[in-house]
């Protein structure tokens, strides 16, 4: 399965939040899926960690996920931004969700997130738990 992992999947783990174990369990299955993250997510995670003065955590994230973890990076070109605008207007999404949605559509990837705003879209989303359940 080609899967786009939303920013919150990684922040759950990095910030040791409530659903961190669920997200970790999914990432441990990376050999069974093609996992991707957007450039927007990468920058958002950097922003959160830099604001908390956690530069080493960001360095570890880069190494563990992108450089050594096999997670790919996807982005949109300026010509693609009209689809972000259209997604925002059609599904009432804020910019970051509209960007994630547009990338998932552009690259035909399943969106994996904890964000229920994606319920409003025609593509929907799956939680890590749902993906793991389907693997059993």
JOKA-V765004 format. One record per residue. OMEGA is omega as a letter, one per 20 degrees, with the letter a starting at -180 (none if undefined). D_FIRST is the distance of its C-alpha to the first C-alpha in Angstrom with 1 decimal. Layout:
BEGIN
((OMEGA/D_FIRST) (OMEGA/D_FIRST))
END
This chain:
BEGIN
((r/0.0) (a/3.8) (r/6.0) (a/9.8) (a/11.9) (a/15.3) (a/18.5) (r/19.5) (a/16.9) (a/18.7) (r/22.1) (a/21.9) (a/21.8) (a/24.1) (r/26.6) (a/26.4) (a/25.9) (a/25.7) (a/21.9) (a/21.5) (r/20.9) (r/18.0) (r/16.4) (a/17.4) (r/16.0) (a/12.4) (r/13.1) (r/14.5) (a/11.1) (r/10.1) (a/10.5) (a/7.7) (r/5.0) (a/6.0) (r/8.2) (r/10.8) (r/14.1) (r/16.6) (r/20.1) (r/21.5) (r/19.9) (a/21.2) (r/24.6) (r/24.6) (r/24.0) (r/26.7) (r/29.0) (a/28.7) (r/29.3) (r/32.1) (r/33.9) (a/33.9) (a/35.2) (a/32.3) (r/31.9) (r/31.1) (r/28.2) (r/26.8) (r/27.5) (r/25.7) (r/22.7) (a/22.6) (a/23.1) (a/20.8) (a/17.7) (a/18.1) (a/20.5) (a/19.7) (r/16.5) (r/14.1) (a/12.9) (a/13.4) (r/15.7) (r/15.5) (r/18.7) (r/20.6) (r/23.8) (r/27.0) (a/26.7) (a/23.4) (r/25.3) (r/26.7) (r/23.4) (r/23.5) (a/27.0) (r/26.2) (r/23.3) (a/25.7) (a/28.4) (a/26.6) (a/24.7) (r/27.2) (r/24.9) (a/26.4) (a/25.6) (r/22.9) (r/20.9) (r/21.6) (r/20.4) (a/17.1) (a/16.7) (r/17.9) (r/15.5) (r/12.4) (a/14.2) (a/15.3) (r/12.0) (a/10.1) (r/7.8) (r/7.6) (r/10.7) (a/11.2) (r/15.0) (a/18.2) (a/19.9) (r/21.1) (a/22.1) (r/18.8) (a/19.9) (a/22.3) (r/19.8) (a/18.6) (a/14.9) (a/15.4) (r/13.3) (r/12.2) (r/14.0) (r/12.9) (r/15.0) (r/13.2) (r/9.8) (r/11.9) (r/13.9) (a/11.2) (a/10.7) (none/14.5))
END
